[in-house]
Amino acid sequence: MLEAREITVRYGRQVALDRVSFVVEPGGVTGLGGPSGCGKSTLARVLSLMLRPAAGSVTVDGRPVRRWRQRAARELRTRIALIYQQPRLAVDPRLTVAEIIAEPLAAAGRPGGDRTGELAAEVGLTRDLLTRRPHEVSDGQLQRACVARALSLEPGYLICDEMTTMLDASTQAHLVAVVNAYRDRTGAGVLAITHDDALMGRWADRVIKFDQLIR
Ligand SMILES: Nc1ncnc2c1ncn2[C@@H]1O[C@H](COP(=O)(O)OP(=O)(O)OP(=O)(O)O)[C@@H](O)[C@H]1O
């Protein structure tokens, strides 16, 4: 279980999260909805250990998180993968698509090679795209690479923050199917943040509206 307890986040004087508690269960898809600006992405960043809250605690399978971002313990950090809405903001524009997919494997000292090809195939990227750089592929193709990168270290939790909002219907359906297949195979827990109620209805087996989290 990925659990956030009594999380408070402030940006300057603005309180973005006020003692919010939230759980992502393994093996299921937890949907999180709510109006723009209510704090969903902030919660996603806390749950993926990218943002240190001002107060509150996060535990990953019962293990407390004591450090955040690059300083978080590697085995905790790699248990959780975050997929953002805008792939162009989430990649290094100098890398090739293959290098983007293999980044976490390289950081873990594991050669990408065959695994990169397998991951690319899983998300529907053809081989000819692997040597291109981000400006030479579409948003949908780049988001496919980001999903492959997120799956590369087999995380226990996947946080999808408006993962398909920018994409056409067929790419959206494919990436949701990829995430679901990964969950079925590994028992990972998924957090699906989306404004799209129809998608939420199809995808999530438990839906939480942000206002339910506010005291
Ligand atoms: N880096 C930042 N600095 C200052 N304020 C921020 C920062 N990031 C977010 N905020 C503010 O914190 C609040 C919560 O933002 P957040 O992005 O978490 O909301 P959200 O629910 O994900 O919104 P959306 O659905 O539009 O993506 C908003 O009022 C936002 O303006």
The ligand as a Gaussian input file, in Angstrom:
#p B3LYP/6-31G(d) Opt

LIG

0 1
 N        4.984000      25.365000      -8.043000
 C        3.934000      26.051000      -7.605000
 N        4.076000      27.282000      -7.041000
 C        3.017000      27.964000      -6.573000
 N        1.743000      27.502000      -6.597000
 C        1.541000      26.311000      -7.122000
 C        2.609000      25.507000      -7.658000
 N        2.082000      24.356000      -8.129000
 C        0.754000      24.418000      -7.907000
 N        0.419000      25.580000      -7.294000
 C       -0.928000      25.982000      -6.846000
 O       -1.403000      24.992000      -5.935000
 C       -2.767000      24.687000      -6.167000
 C       -2.911000      23.205000      -6.496000
 O       -2.311000      22.948000      -7.758000
 P       -2.310000      21.505000      -8.427000
 O       -1.502000      21.597000      -9.688000
 O       -1.902000      20.495000      -7.435000
 O       -3.868000      21.325000      -8.782000
 P       -4.611000      20.276000      -9.714000
 O       -5.810000      19.831000      -8.973000
 O       -3.657000      19.218000     -10.160000
 O       -5.029000      21.155000     -10.959000
 P       -5.270000      20.756000     -12.500000
 O       -6.433000      19.819000     -12.491000
 O       -5.565000      22.069000     -13.152000
 O       -4.004000      20.109000     -13.000000
 C       -3.216000      25.603000      -7.307000
 O       -3.859000      26.714000      -6.736000
 C       -1.928000      25.994000      -7.987000
 O       -2.028000      27.271000      -8.557000

